[in-house]
Each structure stands twice: as structure tokens, then as C-alpha cells.
């Protein structure tokens, strides 16, 4: 291909490729931003639905608890609270409940307490003016009060003893709803057509002919009149329906208010009755015949009882089998939605007299949780319970989910992030396991983005072709002397190093010809040098690659060894009732051998071990693995010293060469600490009383060496005492000058750190001391602390 064609093609490609990249990037970034925005909105909607479910559950629980505490009606044999009180107490949550079921308790036999009035003749003088001389007027003596009377007036018709009362079902009437004004499909089509014609008229006003403008304006006016007429008819129909619904709601709430006033009057009547004298509240029984004339009977005018409030909801006491099955199914459905049963005990004067359960309206709960779909919203909300029952706002939403394939994916627990042209987000309620989700179509928006990107790409291609017309003559002018250079290059390629090209210009082509001339002159001398240099360079490159591969391999091995070492350590500290535990470890640049572990028995005995393997790298990791395997089989029944002796014997049998492991084992049993050490630093105990530091351990050789003489050392701990186990990496820690921290300074740092309120604060203080001494560079050896503080019993 000629240079001219190459230049034209290069210009074309260099224009098309950036244009393609820009268009594709713009499309991808816009798509990602759009999907991200939809994801955020969908997540917000699912969180909102979760909050609605929690709010409904909490409201129902509280309202039922308040209903269970309502006083029972006077004369109620089944202790049923007043229906009006129930409706007033339930409030707005009444619309969520289909009915309330009250299951009274079985009536048991109670000792009967009666009021007995006896007439006693007193021998004292001073007879009544109505009695014969020498005979005192009989005086009624009350031997026992009727215990059946209570603040609620007692039960006038008690249930038979030993009988199981029938459950009581109270339907919850919903408040009438107001109709919503909505436009028809034809009206919306008219609005869209008017908007389209108005936009066209505004954009093309200058280019349209007067006749077209006049016709368009007339068409808009006709459509506007047709829309106004249709809206008036629709508004008239809606107004009539709205007035009827408004009157029904007013009557409903007036009945509620009347119910409230009746309840208040009944309560005032009850209070007035309770504050009357005993003889007025309980008239005495007819006295038996006695000697002398009977006393005059006191006439007490009883206060008239207020009229009974009208019941808004009828009470059902007998249920059919179908109704019972329906109640059971409703209770199961509510359990699936809320994760609990709405069942509370019904109490009277502290005693449970029955159980109150709510039959939740599944349809109303789902409607409130999923929300109302807006006119301009195309998203679909849904919910799935633990038994894979799918709920939607309406059947159309369910059909849409089925058609897209979202329903099958949700019910089969398949991924939802790859549904074509849809964004689906779900969340789960932790209590009930109910999953709520939002599905939003994005296909139309993505299609619009694709169309916009295609149009922009087409406009760019058209501009590039226009530019190509001017590039062709420029390319001809630039390549007119290229043929001379090409022929000279062919002769040089054939071996004619004496070839020289005429230099006719000072532009890039002329400079290229001069370069060919110099190349022909120097090629014979430089050819061998170039070959030698190339060979040397390749050898050096190969050597550098080999070194880099070797360094990478060693780095990977070192990192694997470090990870293996850290995996030997426990992931968390134990929780103990008597002791508070905290740990800290700081690894060196090279793999070390520090190790710690815990064991808590079922009887509360806690064992703590800490060790330091000799050397670094894979050998240290191997030793730590051996000790961890041995400690995994440790039980508190074995004394620490005995465990060290057994471990030393097993390490010797393994014949690990010169590998050794310093190890300390401590057992905390109640307030008793037993320690055995194999070459480790002693355990340091900070006494809360006095602030002194005690060392607990006896010197011995590390595991894997010749010695195996280990002994237990035991001390008592008191509340607030702090025990420190550490490796020699802390006292032997070096600063920038190469100086070690020292054991005395390490003990002093522990004395200062023991003032911390918790074991974690002690660890934090010791770690801070290590960092201050060592600086930000890696330590020369692993540093490990284990702190145990005794709690108050």
C-alpha cells in the first residue's frame, strides 16, 4: 500500500477509533450512572418497605396490649371488653385487622362467699322507739362480704363451672375510603397529542407556512375543547361519588365519636357507683323473722345507669367450621408476614381470663407495605414469604413479573442482577423472613441511550468523511519524493552500500534521504557492533528476568510462611465470667515463631499458652504447628508441668534436629493461677493492692532440648490483679540506634500499663510503648502480649 493511501487510512482510523471510544465510553458511563441511580432508588424503596412492616408490627403489638388491658363489660359472662372501647383503642390499626378473637379461659369452681345478715338482740337499755319496752331493735351484722363484686360490677350471668366458653369473634369494620380522581387513557392521549403539537408549533414557527400554523393552532384548540368537555364529565361523576363517600366517612366517624361519649358516660357512672355507701351499692338481703316488729326498710334511690353504647361491630359467639378454618388460615398467613402470632393474654385484676388474638388482613398489610403505585411510576413492588408465596399490589403486576421471568427467579432463589432491561433489588426482614423487592424496567431508557449514541456516532462519521476530502491533496504533496527514497532503499537492501540518494529538499523527506546516505556509509562498520550489542543486551535481560523470578518466588514463599504462622493463632479471645483476656502481636519483617492459644473447659477452667520457636522461616512455622497440635489435645485434668514433660518427650521423638520451642502454660481455675514454663519469660502479676509486680515461673529448658524437668508454680489471684505473658521480642526490641529496650524497662512499662481500666487498655499501652521505642520500621523479632485480668466474683 502506498504511503498516500496509508496516510489517508491512518487519518481515518485515528479519527474513527477515538470517536468510537468516546461514544462507547459515553454510553457505558451513562448506562452505569443510570443503573446506579435506579439501584439507589430501589434500595431506598426496599428499606422504606422494611420500615413499614416493622412499624405495622409494632403498632399492632402495642394496640393489642392496650386492648388486653381494657375493663370488661358489666354482666359479661365471657369477660369480653366493650366493642366500642376496642375500636377506639385500635385506632388506625383497626383497618389492618379483619377480626379479633377472644378465647375465654375454662371456668373453675371457687368457694362461694355469701353475705349473711343476722339480727342480734342487745341487752343494753335504751330500746328503739319502734320496739317494745325492754327489747332492743335488731342490728344487722354482716359476717362476710361478697367477694364476687369488683370494679367492673361482677358477672351477672356466670358460665357454668368446668365449662369451656365459646370464643368470641369481633369483626373490625374499616372506614369508608374516598374515591381517587384519575384520568382515562383517552384523556391522557389527548394531553400528549396537545403537548406534541404545541412543541412542534413552537420549534418550527419560523419555517412553517402561515396556513400550516393556522391549521395547527385550530387543531390544538379543537383538541383542548374536547379535553375540557371530557374532563368536566369525568369530574362531575367523580364529585358525585366523592360526596357519597364523604357522607359515609362522616357518618362512620360520628358513630365513633358517639361511641366514645357513651364509653366516657359509662365510666363516670361506674366511678359514681363505687363511691356510694356500702348499703347503697349492695342492698341487704331480706332479714329472717325475729321477735318484735321488723325494722323500717331504708329506701335508696338507685342512680339510673347510662344507656349502653351502640356496637359498631357485631359480636359473633358461634363459629362455623368454615369460619374456624378461615381464622386458622389467616393466623398462619399473618405469621408468614410478620414472623409472629398476634396473641396476648386478656387480664382482669391481674389474672388471665382469656386470650386475645388478631386476624390480620393480609391484603391490607401487603397494600400498605408495598405502597401505592404512582401514576408516573413504572416500578413493581412485591414480597415473598418463607413459603415462597408471592404478593403484588395487583394482578397486573404479578402478570408482568411472570412475563419477564422475575417471579420464577425469585421463587427459585436465582440471581436477579442479570435480568435483561430490569433492575431488581430485594431485602429480607430478619424477624419474619419476608423478602420485599422492587423491580424497575430500564429498557426504554437504555434504548434511548443507545439511539443517542448511534446518532452521535453517525454525525461524527459524516464529519470525518468531510475531512477526508481535504486530507487527500495534502497526502499527495507530502509523498511526491517518496519514490526516490523507496528506490534507494531497495538498492541498499540488495547490498549496494555505495548507493546515494539525491537530497532535493530540507523537509522530512530530504532528511530521510540524508539519513540513508549516512546509513550506507556506516552500515558496514556498525553492523557487527549492533549484532554484538544486541546479543549482550538479550543476555542481560534474560539474567535480570531470572533474578526477578527468583526474588518473586522467595517473596511468595516468605509471605506464605507469614500467613501460615498467623493462621496458627486463634481468631478471637475467649469470653470468661471471671477473667478478661486481651492479646497483641507484632510480626517482624521475617517470619518468626511466636505462638499463643487458649482453651476453656466446660467447668470454667481456662488455659493460656504462649511460646517462641527458635529461628525464623519455615522451620519456626513447623515447630509452631507441632506445638499447636499437641495443645489441641490438652485437657485441664493434666497439670501444666505434666503437659510440658509429655510435649518435650513427643518433640524429641519427632527428631526435628536443632529446632526448639520455648513454651509457657498457665491454668486459671477460679482465683488460682498455676504456671509451668519451658524456657519462656516468667509470668508477671501486677497486684491491684499495693501495685507490686510478682514473677511466676521456674526456669527450665525449651522443648526439644535435653532437659525435661518442669514444675508447677501456683499463686492466688484477687479481683483487679493483672497477669502479663510476653515473648522476649519486647524486652529485646531495638531502636534506630540498635539499643535494646531491656527487661527492667519492659517490667516498668507493664507496671504503668496495668493502671488501665480494662485488659484491652493494658494491651494498648504496651503496644504503644513498643511502637515508641521501635518507630515505624518493622521490629527485629516478633512481639506478643497476652494479658489476663481477674474480675470481681
C-alpha positions in Angstrom: 0.0 0.0 0.0 1.3 3.4 -0.9 2.2 6.0 1.7 -0.5 8.3 0.4 -3.2 5.6 1.0 -1.6 4.8 4.3 -1.7 8.4 5.4 -5.4 8.7 4.4 -6.2 5.4 6.1 -4.2 6.4 9.2 -6.1 9.7 9.4 -9.4 7.9 9.0 -8.6 5.3 11.6 -7.1 7.8 14.0 -10.4 9.7 13.8 -12.8 6.8 13.9 -11.2 5.0 16.7 -11.2 7.9 19.2 -14.7 8.7 18.1 -15.8 5.1 18.7 -14.1 5.0 22.1 -15.7 8.3 23.2 -19.1 7.2 22.1 -18.8 3.8 23.7 -17.4 5.3 26.9 -20.2 7.9 27.0 -22.8 5.2 26.5 -21.3 2.9 29.1 -20.8 5.6 31.7 -24.3 6.9 31.1 -25.7 3.4 31.4 -23.7 2.8 34.6 -24.8 6.1 36.1 -28.5 5.4 35.2 -28.4 1.9 36.6 -26.6 3.1 39.8 -29.3 5.8 40.3 -32.0 3.1 39.8 -30.2 0.8 42.3 -30.1 3.5 44.9 -33.8 4.4 44.4 -34.7 0.7 44.6 -32.7 0.2 47.7 -34.3 3.2 49.3 -37.8 1.7 48.4 -37.0 -1.7 49.9 -35.7 0.0 53.1 -38.9 2.0 53.2 -41.0 -1.1 52.9 -39.0 -2.8 55.6 -39.7 0.2 57.9 -43.4 0.0 57.1 -43.5 -3.7 58.0 -41.7 -3.0 61.3 -44.0 -0.1 62.1 -47.1 -2.1 61.4 -45.9 -5.0 63.5 -45.1 -2.6 66.4 -48.4 -0.8 66.2 -50.4 -4.0 66.2 -48.4 -5.3 69.2 -49.0 -2.2 71.2 -52.6 -1.8 70.3 -53.4 -5.4 71.2 -51.6 -5.0 74.5 -53.8 -1.9 75.2 -56.9 -3.8 74.2 -56.0 -6.7 76.6 -55.9 -4.3 79.5 -59.4 -2.8 78.8 -62.1 -3.4 81.5 -64.8 -6.0 80.8 -68.4 -5.1 80.3 -70.8 -5.3 83.2 -72.7 -8.5 83.1 -70.4 -10.1 80.5 -70.3 -13.8 81.1 -67.2 -14.3 78.9 -65.4 -11.2 80.1 -65.5 -9.6 76.7 -64.3 -6.0 76.7 -66.6 -3.4 75.3 -66.5 -3.4 71.5 -66.6 0.4 71.3 -63.5 0.6 73.6 -61.8 -1.9 71.4 -62.4 0.1 68.2 -61.3 3.3 69.9 -58.2 1.7 71.3 -57.3 0.0 68.0 -57.5 3.4 66.2 -55.9 3.5 62.7 -54.7 -0.1 63.1 -58.3 -1.4 63.0 -58.1 -1.3 59.2 -55.3 -3.8 59.4 -57.4 -6.4 61.3 -60.3 -8.4 59.9 -61.4 -9.5 63.3 -60.4 -10.0 66.9 -61.0 -13.4 68.6 -61.3 -13.7 72.4 -60.9 -17.3 73.8 -62.1 -17.2 77.5 -60.4 -19.5 80.0 -62.2 -22.5 81.4 -64.3 -21.5 84.5 -63.2 -23.4 87.6 -65.2 -23.9 90.8 -64.5 -21.3 93.5 -65.7 -21.3 97.2 -68.9 -19.4 97.4 -68.8 -16.4 99.7 -72.2 -15.1 100.7 -73.4 -12.1 102.7 -75.3 -13.2 105.8 -77.2 -10.6 107.8 -78.2 -11.6 111.4 -80.4 -9.7 113.8 -78.9 -9.6 117.3 -80.9 -8.5 120.5 -78.6 -6.4 122.6 -79.3 -6.5 126.4 -78.4 -2.9 126.8 -81.1 -0.4 127.9 -82.4 2.2 125.6 -84.8 0.5 123.3 -85.8 1.9 120.0 -88.9 3.9 119.7 -90.3 1.3 117.4 -89.6 -1.7 119.7 -91.4 -2.9 122.7 -90.1 -1.9 126.2 -87.1 -4.0 127.2 -86.4 -5.2 123.7 -83.6 -3.7 121.7 -84.1 -3.1 118.0 -82.3 -5.8 116.0 -79.0 -4.7 114.5 -77.9 -6.3 111.3 -74.4 -7.8 111.5 -72.6 -8.5 108.2 -70.5 -11.7 108.6 -68.8 -11.8 105.2 -68.7 -9.6 102.1 -69.5 -10.9 98.7 -66.1 -11.3 97.1 -67.5 -11.6 93.6 -68.0 -7.9 93.2 -65.2 -6.0 91.6 -64.6 -2.7 90.0 -66.3 -3.9 86.9 -69.5 -4.7 88.5 -69.1 -8.5 88.6 -70.6 -11.1 86.3 -74.4 -11.3 86.4 -74.6 -14.4 84.3 -71.5 -16.6 85.1 -70.7 -19.5 82.9 -71.3 -23.0 84.2 -68.4 -24.3 86.3 -66.0 -26.5 84.4 -67.4 -25.5 81.0 -65.2 -24.2 78.2 -66.7 -20.9 77.0 -67.1 -20.4 73.3 -64.6 -18.0 71.6 -65.8 -14.5 70.8 -65.1 -13.0 67.3 -65.3 -9.2 66.9 -65.1 -8.1 63.2 -63.2 -4.8 62.7 -65.2 -2.5 60.3 -62.9 -0.5 58.0 -63.6 3.2 57.4 -65.1 4.0 54.0 -62.5 5.2 51.5 -62.6 8.3 49.4 -62.5 7.8 45.6 -59.4 8.9 43.7 -59.7 11.1 40.7 -57.9 9.5 37.7 -57.9 10.4 34.0 -58.8 7.9 31.4 -56.5 6.6 28.7 -58.2 8.7 26.0 -57.8 11.9 28.1 -54.1 11.2 28.6 -53.7 10.6 24.9 -55.3 14.0 24.2 -53.0 15.7 26.6 -49.9 14.1 25.0 -51.2 15.0 21.5 -51.8 18.6 22.5 -48.3 18.8 24.1 -46.7 17.3 20.9 -48.5 19.7 18.6 -47.6 22.7 20.8 -43.9 21.7 20.8 -43.9 21.3 17.0 -45.5 24.7 16.6 -43.1 26.4 18.9 -40.0 24.8 17.3 -41.0 25.3 13.7 -42.8 28.6 13.9 -40.3 30.4 11.6 -40.2 27.6 9.0 -43.9 26.8 8.9 -46.2 28.5 6.4 -49.0 30.7 7.7 -51.5 28.1 6.5 -49.8 25.3 8.4 -49.5 27.5 11.5 -53.2 28.4 11.4 -54.3 24.7 10.9 -52.1 23.6 13.8 -53.5 26.2 16.1 -57.1 25.3 15.1 -56.3 21.6 15.7 -54.9 22.4 19.2 -58.0 24.4 20.1 -60.3 21.6 19.0 -58.4 19.1 21.0 -58.4 21.4 24.0 -62.2 21.8 23.8 -62.6 18.0 23.5 -60.4 17.5 26.5 -62.2 20.1 28.6 -65.6 18.6 27.8 -64.4 15.1 28.7 -62.8 16.3 32.0 -66.0 18.1 33.0 -68.0 14.8 32.6 -65.3 12.8 34.5 -65.1 15.5 37.2 -68.9 15.5 37.6 -69.1 11.7 38.0 -66.2 11.8 40.5 -67.7 14.6 42.5 -70.9 12.6 43.0 -69.0 9.5 44.1 -66.8 11.7 46.3 -69.8 13.3 48.1 -71.4 9.9 48.8 -68.1 8.5 50.2 -67.6 11.7 52.2 -71.0 11.3 53.8 -70.3 7.7 54.6 -67.0 8.6 56.2 -68.6 11.4 58.2 -71.3 9.0 59.5 -68.7 6.4 60.4 -66.6 8.8 62.4 -69.7 10.4 64.0 -70.6 6.9 65.2 -67.1 6.5 66.6 -67.5 9.8 68.4 -70.9 8.8 69.8 -69.3 5.5 70.9 -66.5 7.5 72.7 -69.1 9.7 74.5 -71.1 6.6 75.6 -67.9 4.9 76.9 -67.0 8.0 78.9 -70.5 8.2 80.4 -70.4 4.5 81.4 -67.0 5.1 83.1 -68.4 8.1 85.0 -71.4 6.0 86.1 -69.1 3.2 87.3 -67.0 5.7 89.3 -70.1 7.3 90.9 -71.4 3.8 91.9 -68.1 2.8 93.5 -68.0 5.9 95.7 -71.6 5.4 97.2 -72.0 3.9 100.7 -71.9 0.1 101.0 -75.7 -0.1 101.8 -76.5 1.8 98.6 -74.2 -0.4 96.4 -75.3 -3.7 97.9 -78.8 -3.6 99.4 -79.1 -6.0 102.4 -81.0 -9.2 101.9 -84.4 -9.7 103.5 -83.9 -10.4 107.2 -85.3 -13.5 108.8 -88.3 -13.3 111.1 -87.5 -12.2 114.6 -89.2 -11.2 117.9 -90.8 -7.9 117.7 -91.8 -5.8 114.7 -89.5 -5.7 111.8 -87.3 -2.5 111.3 -88.3 0.0 108.8 -86.6 -0.6 105.4 -84.5 2.1 104.1 -85.4 3.1 100.6 -82.3 4.1 98.5 -82.9 5.6 95.0 -80.5 3.9 92.7 -78.8 6.2 90.1 -80.0 5.4 86.6 -77.4 3.6 84.6 -76.4 5.3 81.3 -77.7 3.7 78.1 -75.5 1.0 76.6 -73.4 2.4 73.7 -74.3 1.1 70.3 -72.0 -1.5 69.0 -70.4 -0.6 65.6 -69.3 -4.2 65.0 -71.4 -7.2 65.8 -70.0 -9.8 68.1 -70.1 -13.4 66.9 -70.1 -16.1 69.6 -70.7 -19.2 67.4 -68.5 -20.0 64.5 -68.9 -22.4 61.7 -66.3 -24.9 60.6 -65.5 -22.8 57.5 -65.1 -19.6 59.7 -62.8 -21.5 62.1 -60.7 -22.8 59.1 -60.6 -19.2 57.8 -59.4 -17.9 61.1 -56.6 -20.5 61.3 -55.5 -19.8 57.7 -55.5 -16.0 58.5 -53.4 -16.6 61.6 -50.9 -18.7 59.6 -50.7 -16.0 56.9 -50.0 -13.3 59.5 -47.3 -15.5 60.9 -45.7 -15.7 57.5 -45.9 -11.9 57.0 -44.8 -10.8 60.5 -42.9 -13.8 61.8 -45.1 -13.9 64.9 -48.6 -14.5 66.1 -50.6 -11.6 67.4 -51.9 -13.3 70.6 -51.9 -11.6 74.0 -53.4 -12.7 77.4 -56.6 -11.0 78.5 -56.3 -10.0 82.1 -58.8 -8.9 84.8 -57.4 -7.7 88.1 -54.0 -9.3 87.2 -55.5 -12.7 86.5 -55.5 -14.2 83.0 -59.2 -14.8 82.0 -58.6 -15.5 78.3 -56.5 -14.9 75.2 -57.0 -12.2 72.6 -55.8 -12.9 69.1 -56.0 -10.7 65.9 -56.8 -11.9 62.5 -54.7 -9.7 60.3 -55.9 -8.5 56.9 -53.3 -9.9 54.6 -54.4 -7.8 51.7 -54.4 -4.6 53.6 -51.0 -5.3 55.1 -49.5 -6.1 51.7 -51.1 -3.0 50.3 -49.5 -0.8 53.0 -46.1 -2.4 52.9 -45.8 -2.4 49.1 -47.2 1.1 48.9 -49.5 2.7 46.3 -48.2 2.9 42.7 -47.9 6.4 41.4 -49.3 7.4 38.1 -45.9 8.3 36.7 -44.1 5.3 38.2 -43.5 2.1 36.3 -41.7 0.2 39.1 -43.2 -3.0 40.5 -43.0 -3.8 44.3 -43.5 -7.3 45.5 -43.0 -9.5 48.6 -42.2 -13.2 49.2 -42.7 -15.0 52.5 -40.9 -18.1 53.8 -43.1 -20.5 51.9 -42.4 -18.8 48.6 -45.9 -17.1 48.4 -45.5 -14.1 46.1 -47.5 -10.9 46.8 -48.0 -8.0 44.5 -50.2 -4.8 44.6 -52.5 -6.0 41.8 -52.8 -9.0 39.4 -51.3 -6.9 36.6 -48.1 -6.6 38.5 -48.0 -10.3 39.0 -48.6 -11.0 35.3 -45.8 -8.6 34.4 -43.3 -10.3 36.8 -44.3 -13.7 35.4 -43.9 -12.5 31.8 -40.4 -11.0 32.4 -39.3 -14.1 34.4 -38.6 -12.3 37.7 -41.2 -14.4 39.6 -39.5 -17.7 38.7 -36.1 -16.3 39.6 -37.3 -15.1 43.0 -39.1 -18.3 43.9 -36.1 -20.4 42.8 -33.6 -18.1 44.7 -31.8 -17.4 41.4 -29.6 -14.3 40.8 -31.6 -11.2 40.0 -28.8 -8.9 38.7 -28.8 -10.3 35.1 -32.5 -9.7 34.2 -32.4 -8.1 30.9 -33.6 -4.4 30.9 -34.7 -4.6 34.6 -33.2 -3.5 37.9 -34.3 -5.9 40.7 -33.4 -5.2 44.4 -34.6 -7.3 47.4 -34.1 -7.2 51.2 -35.1 -9.5 54.0 -36.9 -8.8 57.2 -34.8 -10.6 59.9 -37.8 -11.4 62.2 -40.3 -12.9 59.7 -38.0 -13.8 56.8 -40.3 -11.8 54.5 -38.4 -10.6 51.4 -39.5 -7.4 49.8 -38.3 -6.3 46.4 -38.5 -3.6 43.8 -38.4 -4.3 40.1 -37.9 -1.4 37.8 -37.7 -1.5 33.9 -34.8 0.3 32.3 -35.1 -1.0 28.8 -36.7 2.2 27.4 -34.1 4.4 28.9 -31.3 2.2 27.7 -32.8 2.1 24.2 -32.9 5.9 24.2 -29.2 6.0 25.3 -28.3 3.5 22.5 -30.2 5.6 19.9 -28.5 8.8 21.1 -25.1 7.1 21.0 -25.7 5.8 17.4 -26.8 9.3 16.2 -23.7 10.9 17.7 -21.5 8.3 16.1 -23.2 8.8 12.7 -22.7 12.6 13.0 -19.0 12.0 13.8 -18.5 9.7 10.8 -20.1 12.3 8.5 -17.6 14.9 9.7 -14.7 12.5 9.3 -15.6 11.9 5.6 -15.8 15.6 5.0 -12.3 16.0 6.5 -11.0 13.2 4.2 -11.7 15.3 1.2 -9.0 17.8 2.4 -6.5 15.2 3.5 -6.0 13.6 0.0 -4.2 16.5 -1.7 -2.1 17.1 1.4 -1.0 13.5 1.3 -0.1 13.8 -2.4 2.1 16.8 -1.7 3.9 15.1 1.2 4.7 11.9 -0.6 5.9 13.2 -4.0 9.6 12.4 -3.2 8.9 9.1 -1.5 9.6 7.1 -4.7 13.2 8.3 -4.8 13.7 7.2 -1.3 12.0 3.8 -2.0 14.3 3.0 -4.9 17.4 3.9 -3.0 16.3 1.8 -0.1 15.7 -1.2 -2.4 19.3 -0.9 -3.7 20.7 -0.7 -0.2 18.6 -3.8 0.7 20.2 -5.7 -2.2 23.7 -5.0 -0.7 24.8 -1.9 -2.7 26.1 0.1 0.2 27.6 2.7 -2.2 24.2 3.9 -3.2 23.5 7.6 -2.6 20.2 9.4 -2.8 19.9 13.0 -4.1 18.8 15.5 -1.4 16.3 17.9 -3.1 14.6 19.5 -0.1 15.1 20.2 3.6 11.8 18.7 4.8 11.4 15.3 6.4 11.8 13.5 3.0 15.1 15.3 2.4 16.3 14.5 5.9 15.3 10.9 5.3 17.5 10.8 2.1 20.5 12.2 4.0 19.9 9.5 6.7 20.0 6.8 4.0 23.3 8.2 2.7 24.8 8.1 6.2 23.4 4.7 6.8 25.0 3.3 3.7 28.4 4.7 4.8 28.3 3.4 8.3 26.3 0.2 7.9 29.3 -2.0 7.1 31.2 -0.7 10.2 28.3 -0.8 12.6 26.5 -4.0 11.6 28.8 -6.2 13.6 28.7 -3.9 16.6 25.0 -3.8 16.6 24.7 -7.6 16.5 27.1 -7.9 19.4 25.4 -5.3 21.5 22.0 -7.0 20.8 23.3 -10.3 22.0 24.8 -8.8 25.1 21.5 -6.9 25.8 19.4 -10.0 25.5 21.7 -12.0 27.8 21.5 -9.2 30.4 17.7 -9.1 30.0 17.4 -12.9 30.4 19.6 -12.7 33.6 17.5 -9.9 35.0 14.3 -11.8 34.4 15.8 -14.9 36.1 16.7 -12.8 39.1 13.3 -11.2 39.2 11.6 -14.6 39.1 13.8 -15.9 41.9 13.1 -12.9 44.0 9.4 -13.2 43.4 9.4 -16.9 44.3 11.2 -16.2 47.6 8.9 -13.3 48.4 5.8 -15.6 47.8 7.3 -18.3 50.0 8.0 -15.8 52.7 4.5 -14.4 52.5 3.0 -17.9 52.6 5.1 -18.7 55.7 3.9 -15.5 57.3 0.3 -16.3 56.6 0.7 -19.8 57.8 2.2 -18.5 61.1 -0.7 -16.1 61.6 -3.2 -18.9 60.8 -1.9 -20.9 63.8 -3.1 -18.2 66.1 -6.7 -18.1 67.5 -9.1 -15.8 65.7 -10.6 -14.4 68.9 -10.0 -14.3 72.6 -12.3 -16.4 74.9 -15.2 -14.8 76.9 -14.9 -15.8 80.6 -17.0 -14.9 83.5 -14.1 -14.5 85.9 -11.3 -13.2 83.7 -10.9 -10.6 81.0 -8.5 -11.6 78.2 -6.7 -9.4 75.5 -3.8 -10.2 73.1 -1.5 -8.3 70.8 1.1 -9.5 68.3 3.5 -7.5 66.1 5.3 -9.6 63.4 8.8 -9.0 62.2 9.8 -8.4 58.6 11.0 -12.1 58.5 8.7 -14.9 59.5 9.1 -15.6 63.3 7.8 -18.2 65.6 5.6 -16.5 68.3 2.6 -18.5 69.3 -0.3 -18.2 71.7 -3.5 -20.1 72.3 -6.4 -20.6 74.7 -8.6 -23.4 76.0 -11.7 -23.0 78.1 -13.1 -26.2 79.6 -16.8 -26.8 80.4 -16.2 -26.4 84.1 -14.8 -22.9 83.5 -11.1 -23.7 83.8 -9.2 -21.5 81.3 -5.7 -22.5 80.0 -3.4 -20.0 78.3 -0.2 -20.9 76.4 2.4 -18.7 74.8 5.6 -19.7 73.1 8.5 -18.7 70.9 10.1 -21.1 68.4 13.8 -20.8 67.6 14.8 -19.4 64.3 12.6 -18.0 61.5 11.0 -19.1 58.3 9.5 -22.5 57.5 11.3 -24.2 60.4 9.8 -21.9 63.0 6.4 -22.4 61.4 6.8 -26.2 61.5 7.6 -26.1 65.2 4.6 -23.9 65.9 2.4 -26.4 64.0 3.7 -29.2 66.2 3.0 -27.4 69.5 -0.5 -26.3 68.3 -1.3 -29.9 67.5 -0.1 -31.0 71.0 -2.1 -28.2 72.7 -5.2 -29.1 70.8 -5.4 -32.4 72.8 -4.7 -30.7 76.2 -7.3 -31.0 78.9 -7.3 -29.2 82.3 -7.2 -32.6 84.0 -3.4 -32.6 83.1 -1.2 -30.3 85.1 0.8 -27.7 83.1 4.1 -29.3 84.1 3.0 -32.7 83.1 1.8 -31.4 79.7 5.3 -29.8 79.1 7.0 -33.1 80.0 4.8 -35.0 77.6 5.3 -32.4 74.9 9.1 -32.4 75.4 9.1 -36.2 75.0 7.0 -36.1 71.8 9.1 -33.4 70.3 12.3 -35.5 70.9 10.7 -38.5 69.3 9.9 -36.4 66.2 13.7 -35.8 65.7 13.3 -32.3 64.4 17.0 -31.6 64.6 18.2 -28.5 66.3 14.7 -27.0 66.4 13.4 -26.0 69.8 10.4 -24.2 71.3 10.2 -22.1 74.4 6.7 -22.5 75.9 4.7 -21.4 78.9 1.4 -22.9 80.0 -0.9 -21.3 82.6 -4.1 -22.6 84.0 -6.7 -20.2 85.6 -9.0 -22.1 87.9 -11.3 -19.8 89.8 -8.9 -17.4 91.6 -6.0 -19.8 91.4 -3.2 -19.4 88.8 -0.8 -22.4 88.0 2.1 -21.8 85.7 4.8 -24.1 84.2 7.5 -22.8 81.9 9.9 -24.3 79.4 12.5 -21.6 78.7 9.9 -18.8 78.5 10.0 -15.4 80.3 8.2 -15.7 83.6 4.6 -14.5 84.0 4.3 -11.1 85.6 1.5 -10.4 88.0 0.5 -6.9 88.9 -1.3 -6.8 92.3 -4.0 -4.2 92.4 -3.5 -3.8 96.2 0.0 -2.2 96.5 0.9 -2.1 92.8 3.8 -4.5 93.1 5.0 -6.8 90.4 5.5 -10.6 91.0 7.2 -13.1 88.8 5.6 -16.5 88.5 7.6 -19.4 86.9 10.6 -21.6 87.4 13.4 -21.7 84.9 13.7 -24.8 82.6 15.0 -25.6 79.2 12.9 -25.2 76.0 11.0 -28.1 74.4 13.2 -30.1 72.0 16.4 -29.8 74.1 17.9 -32.3 76.6 16.2 -31.1 79.7 12.6 -32.1 80.7 12.5 -31.1 84.4 9.4 -28.8 84.6 7.5 -27.8 87.7 4.2 -26.1 88.5 4.1 -22.8 90.4 0.7 -21.7 91.8 -0.4 -18.4 93.3 -3.8 -16.9 94.3 -5.3 -14.0 92.4 -7.7 -11.3 93.6 -10.1 -9.1 91.8 -8.3 -6.5 89.8 -4.9 -8.4 89.5 -3.4 -8.3 86.1 -1.3 -11.1 84.6 1.1 -10.5 81.7 2.6 -13.2 79.4 5.1 -11.9 76.8 7.8 -13.2 74.5 11.4 -11.9 74.5 10.7 -9.8 71.4 9.5 -6.9 73.6 12.5 -6.5 76.1 14.9 -7.3 73.2 13.2 -4.8 70.8 15.8 -2.5 69.2 15.5 1.2 68.4 17.1 3.0 65.4 20.4 3.1 67.2 20.4 -0.7 67.7 19.8 -0.4 71.5 17.6 -3.0 73.2 14.6 -1.9 75.4 15.7 -4.1 78.3 13.8 -6.3 80.8 13.7 -3.8 83.6 12.2 -1.2 81.3 9.7 -3.8 80.0 8.6 -4.5 83.6 8.3 -0.8 84.3 6.2 -0.3 81.2 3.9 -3.1 82.4 3.6 -1.5 85.8 2.5 1.7 84.1 0.1 0.0 81.7 -1.6 -2.1 84.5 -3.3 1.1 85.6 -5.6 0.7 82.6 -9.3 0.1 83.3 -9.5 -3.0 81.1 -7.2 -5.7 79.7 -7.6 -4.0 76.3 -6.3 -0.7 77.6 -3.3 -2.6 79.2 -2.5 -4.1 75.8 -2.9 -0.8 74.0 -0.4 0.9 76.4 2.2 -1.9 76.0 1.7 -1.8 72.2 2.2 2.0 72.2 5.4 1.6 74.3 6.7 -0.9 71.7 6.0 1.4 68.8 7.5 4.4 70.5 10.8 2.5 71.1 10.9 0.8 67.7 9.5 3.5 65.5 7.7 2.8 62.2 10.1 0.3 60.9 9.5 -3.5 61.2 10.7 -5.0 64.5 13.7 -7.2 64.7 11.7 -10.0 66.3 8.0 -10.9 66.9 6.4 -9.1 69.9 3.5 -10.8 71.6 1.5 -9.9 74.7 -1.3 -11.9 76.4 -3.0 -10.0 79.3 -5.5 -11.6 81.7 -7.3 -9.6 84.4 -9.3 -11.1 87.2 -12.8 -9.8 87.5 -14.9 -9.4 90.6 -16.6 -12.6 91.7 
